[in-house]
Amino acid sequence: MLCARAEPRIQWVPSAERINVEVSGLDDAALAAVRDWPAEKWARAARRPRAAGQRAAMLGAWTTEARVLRFTPQFSAHARRRLPRGI
């Protein structure tokens, strides 16, 4: 389980090619715990809900740098020009 000193902050961060997901506010131990996770473990942990209880992993790469956990999707979301609801 990932832990944080305070409430983690999740942000959708647009770049030139992608909309990345960045999680900040995680403590050093939490970041160290996930730093070397293999892609298969990220795929299991990062599944999102779909219709009728199905779950699918989003394709992309997870990285840690400084004190940020970042997900960079494999495919651009700019083609749809939409952010998730509530953003």
N, C-alpha and C positions, 0 to 999 in steps of 0.2 A: 504494500500500500504506500502511496506517495503521501508525504507529510509536508506541512508548511508551517512556518512561524506565524504567519497571518493567513488570511484567506487568499488562496491563489487567484491570480487575475488572468483571465483568458481573453485574448484580443485577436480579432481578425485584422491582419496587417497587409494591405495591398502593396505589391511591388510591381515592377514593369511587366512581368510575365505571369505572376501568380497572386493568389490571395493566400498568405501563410497564416497559420494559427500559432500564436505564441502564448506560452504559459509562463508567467513570472510569479515570484513570491514563494517558490519552493526552497526549502533549506538545502544546505550542502549535502547532507546525507541522502536526501531524496534524489537530487541530481546525480550523485555518484552511483546510486542504486540502479538508475536507468541508463546511464551513459553507455554501457556496453551491451545493452539488450540486442539480441539478433532481430532481424526483420520479422521473423515468424511470431516472436513474442509481442512486438508492437502491433502486428496485425490482429492478434487475439485481444489485446488490451484496448485497442482503439476502434472497435466495431461500433457502428452507429445503428440505432433502431430503424427498421423498415416495416413495411406492411405485414400484417399477420404474424408478428413476432419474429420475423426473419431478421438476421443481422448480417451486414456486409462491411468488410474493411474498406476504407478509402485507400487507394494506391498512392504512395508517396514515401517520403523519407523523414525520419525523426532525427534531430540533432540537438546537442546541448552545447551552448557556448555562454561564457560568462555565467549569469544566473538565470538563463532563459532556456526553456525547452521549446523547440520549434518544429512544427510539422510543415513540410513543403509538399503540396500535392503534386502528383506526377503530371496531371493534366490541368490546364488553365481553367479557372472558373470565370475568367473575363469574357469568355465567349457568351456566357449567359447574362453577364452584367448584373448579377444579383448577389446580394449577401444573404446569409441566413436570416430568417424572420427574427425581429427583435433587435437587429443590429442597426 
